[in-house]
Amino acid sequence: MKTHLQLAAVIAFLFTSMPALAAVKTVKLAVSNMYCAACPYTVKKALLSVKGVNKVSVSFEHKSAIVTFDDAKTDIAALTGATTRAGYPSALSPR
């Protein structure tokens, strides 16, 4: 019985601490196919449609996007998928 209580306590701790394990992250994406001044608007709109994305800054000049997101709600694959579906393939860029 004692083991069951300990196990229940550990499980309860994990479920209640999960939000504490989440972090806001910022990444830079290299974005392809941006050829005009309107392209960054489309890329930004696609990234902002991803649940968990808080902030997006897109640079036509540098062909990149800086994205701030909650890693408990989304990940880099979802970000790159969103830009790719919008016609602008992207990949994680080294800073």
Contact map, one row per residue, 1 for C-alpha under 8 A:
11111000000000000000000000000000000000000000000000000000000000000000000000000000000000000000000
11111100000000000000000000000000000000000000000000000000000000000000000000000000000000000000000
11111110000000000000000000000000000000000000000000000000000000000000000000000000000000000000000
11111111000000000000000000000000000000000000000000000000000000000000000000000000000000000000000
11111111100000000000000000000000000000000000000000000000000000000000000000000000000000000000000
01111111110000000000000000000000000000000000000000000000000000000000000000000000000000000000000
00111111111000000000000000000000000000000000000000000000000000000000000000000000000000000000000
00011111111100000000000000000000000000000000000000000000000000000000000000000000000000000000000
00001111111110000000000000000000000000000000000000000000000000000000000000000000000000000000000
00000111111111000000000000000000000000000000000000000000000000000000000000000000000000000000000
00000011111111100000000000000000000000000000000000000000000000000000000000000000000000000000000
00000001111111110000000000000000000000000000000000000000000000000000000000000000000000000000000
00000000111111111000000000000000000000000000000000000000000000000000000000000000000000000000000
00000000011111111100000000000000000000000000000000000000000000000000000000000000000000000000000
00000000001111111100000000000000000000000000000000000000000000000000000000000000000000000000000
00000000000111111110000000000000000000000000000000000000000000000000000000000000000000000000000
00000000000011111111100000000000000000000000000000000000000000000000000000000000000000000000000
00000000000001111111110000000000000000000000000000000000000000000000000000000000000000000000000
00000000000000011111110000000000000000000000000000000000000000000000000100000000000000000000000
00000000000000001111111000000000000000000000000000000000000000000000000000000000000000000000000
00000000000000001111111000000000000000000000000000000000000000000000000000000000000000000000000
00000000000000000111111100000000000000000000000000000000000000000000011100000000000000000000000
00000000000000000001111110000000000000000000000000000000000000000000011100000000000000000000000
00000000000000000000011111000000000000000000000000000000000000000001111000000000000000000000000
00000000000000000000001111100000000000000000000000000000000000000001111000000000000000000000000
00000000000000000000000111110000000000000000000000000000000000000111100000000000000000000000000
00000000000000000000000011111000000000000000000000000000000000000111000000000000000000000001100
00000000000000000000000001111100000000000000000000000000000000011110000000000000000000000001111
00000000000000000000000000111110000000000000000000000000000000011110000000000001000000000111100
00000000000000000000000000011111000000000000000000000000000000111000000000000000000000000111100
00000000000000000000000000001111110000000000000000000000000000111000000000000000001000011110000
00000000000000000000000000000111110000000000000000000000000000100000000000000000000000011100000
00000000000000000000000000000011111000000000000000000000000000000000000000000000000000111000000
00000000000000000000000000000011111100110000000000000000000100100000000000000000000000010000000
00000000000000000000000000000000111110100000000000000000000100000000000000000000000000000000000
00000000000000000000000000000000011111100000000000000000000100000000000000000000000000000000000
00000000000000000000000000000000001111110000000000000000000100000000000000000000000000000000000
00000000000000000000000000000000000111111100000000000000000000000000000000000000000000000000000
00000000000000000000000000000000011111111110000000000000000100000000000000000000000000000000000
00000000000000000000000000000000010011111111000000000000011100000000000000000000000000000000000
00000000000000000000000000000000000001111111100000000000010000000000000000000000000000000000000
00000000000000000000000000000000000001111111110000000000000000000000000000000000000001000000000
00000000000000000000000000000000000000111111111000000000010000000000000000000000001001010000000
00000000000000000000000000000000000000011111111100000001110000001000000000000000000000000000000
00000000000000000000000000000000000000001111111110000000000000000000000000000000000000000000000
00000000000000000000000000000000000000000111111111000000000000000000000000000000011001000000000
00000000000000000000000000000000000000000011111111001001000000000010000000000010011000000000000
00000000000000000000000000000000000000000001111111101111000000000000000000000000000000000000000
00000000000000000000000000000000000000000000111111101000000000000000000000000000000000000000000
00000000000000000000000000000000000000000000011111111000000000000000000001000110010000000000000
00000000000000000000000000000000000000000000000111111000000000000000000011000000000000000000000
00000000000000000000000000000000000000000000000001111100000000000000111111000000000000000000000
00000000000000000000000000000000000000000000001111111111000000000011110001000000000000000000000
00000000000000000000000000000000000000000000000100011111000000000011110000000000000000000000000
00000000000000000000000000000000000000000000000100001111100000000011100000000000000000000000000
00000000000000000000000000000000000000000001001100001111110000001111000000000000000000000000000
00000000000000000000000000000000000000000001000000000011111000001110000000000000000000000000000
00000000000000000000000000000000000000011011000000000001111100111100000000000000000000000000000
00000000000000000000000000000000000000010000000000000000111111111000000000000000000000000000000
00000000000000000000000000000000011110110000000000000000011111110000000000000000000000000000000
00000000000000000000000000000000000000000000000000000000001111100000000000000000000000000000000
00000000000000000000000000000000000000000000000000000000001111110000000000000000000000000000000
00000000000000000000000000000111010000000000000000000000011111111000000000000000000000000000000
00000000000000000000000000011110000000000000000000000000011101111100000000000000000000000000000
00000000000000000000000000011110000000000001000000000001111000111110000000000000000000000000000
00000000000000000000000001111000000000000000000000000001110000011111000000000000000000000000000
00000000000000000000000001111000000000000000001000001111100000001111100000000000000000000000000
00000000000000000000000111100000000000000000000000001111000000000111110000000000000000000000000
00000000000000000000000111000000000000000000000000011110000000000011111011000000000000000000000
00000000000000000000011110000000000000000000000000011100000000000001111111000000000000000000000
00000000000000000000011110000000000000000000000000010000000000000000111111100000000000000000000
00000000000000000010011000000000000000000000000000010000000000000000011111100000000000000000000
00000000000000000000000000000000000000000000000000110000000000000000111111100000000000000000000
00000000000000000000000000000000000000000000000001111000000000000000111111110110000000000000000
00000000000000000000000000000000000000000000000000000000000000000000001111111110000000000000000
00000000000000000000000000000000000000000000000000000000000000000000000001111111000000000001000
00000000000000000000000000000000000000000000000000000000000000000000000000111111100000000000000
00000000000000000000000000000000000000000000000001000000000000000000000001111111110000000000000
00000000000000000000000000000000000000000000001001000000000000000000000001111111111000000000000
00000000000000000000000000001000000000000000000000000000000000000000000000011111111100001110000
00000000000000000000000000000000000000000000000000000000000000000000000000001111111110001100000
00000000000000000000000000000000000000000000011001000000000000000000000000000111111111000000000
00000000000000000000000000000010000000000010011000000000000000000000000000000011111111111100000
00000000000000000000000000000000000000000000000000000000000000000000000000000001111111111100000
00000000000000000000000000000000000000000000000000000000000000000000000000000000111111111000000
00000000000000000000000000000000000000000110010000000000000000000000000000000000011111110000000
00000000000000000000000000000000100000000000000000000000000000000000000000000000001111111000000
00000000000000000000000000000011110000000010000000000000000000000000000000000000001111111100000
00000000000000000000000000000011100000000000000000000000000000000000000000000001101110111110000
00000000000000000000000000001111000000000000000000000000000000000000000000000001101100011111000
00000000000000000000000000001110000000000000000000000000000000000000000000000001000000001111100
00000000000000000000000000111100000000000000000000000000000000000000000000010000000000000111110
00000000000000000000000000111100000000000000000000000000000000000000000000000000000000000011111
00000000000000000000000000010000000000000000000000000000000000000000000000000000000000000001111
00000000000000000000000000010000000000000000000000000000000000000000000000000000000000000000111
